Amino acid sequence: QVQLIESGGGSVQAGGSLKLSCAASTRTFSISSYLMGWFRQAPGKEREFVATISWSGDSTNYADSVKGRFTISRDNAKNTVYLQMNSLKPEDTAVYYCASKYLGSIRTTTTNMYSDWGQGTQVTVSS
C-alpha cells in the first residue's frame, strides 16, 4: 500500500504552466516497483486518465488531450512523481489525482485498476 500526497495546484491563465508533485511513501515495496499515474476529475464528470509512467521512468503514456503539452516524470530516489503542465487550456480545469499500482503497466489507464490515490489538488485554468 502506498500513501500519496499531491501538491502544486493553483490558478493560471490559459497558456500558462503548472507543475504538480506527488510524494509517495510505502513500507512494503520500493516505489520503483509501482506504476505511477495522474488522473483528473472536472465538476460533473468522471475521473479520467491523464498520464502514466513506468517503474523506472523509461516509458510514458498520455491521454490524447494532453499529449505534447504535459510531461510526467519521476524521481524514485525522492519518492516523487511530477506532472509538468504547459500550454494549459480551460478544459484542463479539474482536480488532479496521483495514483499508483504495484507492478502496473503504462497501459493501465482506468481508475478501477488503481487502489492507491492521493487527496487531489485543484488546477483552475481561466480564459
C-alpha positions in Angstrom: 0.0 0.0 0.0 1.2 3.5 -0.9 0.3 6.8 0.6 0.2 9.6 -1.9 0.1 13.4 -1.4 -0.3 15.8 -4.3 0.8 19.4 -4.3 1.4 22.2 -6.8 -2.1 23.0 -7.9 -3.4 26.5 -8.4 -5.0 29.0 -10.7 -3.4 30.0 -14.0 -4.4 31.8 -17.2 -4.8 29.9 -20.5 -1.4 29.2 -22.0 0.3 29.2 -18.6 2.1 26.4 -16.9 2.0 24.5 -13.6 4.0 21.7 -12.1 2.3 19.1 -9.9 4.2 16.9 -7.4 3.1 13.7 -5.8 5.0 12.5 -2.8 4.8 8.7 -2.2 5.6 6.6 0.7 5.5 2.8 1.2 6.7 0.3 3.7 6.1 -2.8 1.7 7.9 -2.4 -1.7 10.2 0.1 -3.3 8.5 2.9 -5.1 10.4 1.8 -8.1 8.1 -1.3 -8.3 5.0 0.9 -8.8 3.4 2.3 -11.9 2.6 5.9 -11.2 -0.2 7.8 -12.9 -2.1 11.1 -13.0 -5.9 11.4 -13.3 -8.2 14.3 -13.2 -11.8 15.0 -12.5 -13.8 18.0 -13.6 -17.1 19.0 -11.9 -19.9 16.8 -13.0 -17.6 14.5 -14.9 -16.0 11.1 -14.2 -12.3 10.8 -13.3 -10.2 10.5 -16.4 -6.8 9.3 -17.3 -4.1 11.8 -17.9 -0.7 10.1 -17.9 1.3 7.1 -16.6 5.0 6.4 -16.1 6.7 3.1 -15.8 8.6 1.9 -12.7 12.0 3.2 -13.9 10.6 6.2 -15.7 11.8 5.0 -19.1 8.2 4.7 -20.6 5.3 7.0 -20.5 1.7 7.1 -21.7 -0.5 10.1 -22.2 -4.1 10.9 -22.9 -4.6 12.4 -26.4 -6.0 15.5 -24.8 -2.7 16.3 -23.1 -0.1 14.8 -25.3 2.5 17.3 -26.3 1.6 19.6 -23.5 2.0 17.6 -20.3 5.1 15.7 -19.2 5.1 13.1 -16.5 8.4 12.2 -14.7 9.5 10.5 -11.6 12.4 10.6 -9.2 12.4 7.3 -7.3 15.3 8.5 -5.1 12.9 11.2 -3.8 9.8 9.0 -3.9 8.2 11.7 -6.1 6.3 11.8 -9.4 5.7 15.0 -11.3 3.4 16.4 -13.9 4.6 19.4 -15.8 1.7 21.0 -17.5 2.3 23.6 -20.3 0.0 25.4 -22.6 -2.9 24.9 -20.2 -6.4 25.2 -21.5 -9.6 26.0 -19.7 -10.7 22.4 -20.3 -7.8 21.3 -18.2 -9.5 22.6 -15.1 -10.0 19.8 -12.7 -8.9 18.2 -9.5 -5.8 16.2 -10.3 -5.1 13.0 -8.5 -1.9 10.9 -8.2 -2.3 7.1 -8.2 -0.2 4.0 -8.1 -0.4 0.3 -9.0 2.1 -2.3 -7.9 3.9 -3.8 -11.0 1.4 -2.0 -13.2 1.7 -1.4 -16.9 1.8 2.1 -18.5 -1.4 0.9 -20.3 -3.2 0.9 -17.0 -5.5 3.8 -17.7 -8.8 3.1 -15.9 -9.4 4.3 -12.4 -10.7 1.0 -11.1 -7.3 -0.6 -11.7 -5.7 1.6 -9.0 -6.0 1.1 -5.3 -3.8 3.9 -4.1 -4.9 7.5 -4.5 -3.9 10.9 -3.3 -6.3 13.5 -2.0 -6.1 15.6 -5.1 -5.0 19.1 -6.0 -7.1 21.7 -7.7 -6.0 23.1 -11.1 -8.0 26.0 -12.5 -7.3 27.5 -15.9 -9.1 30.7 -16.8 -9.6 32.1 -20.3 
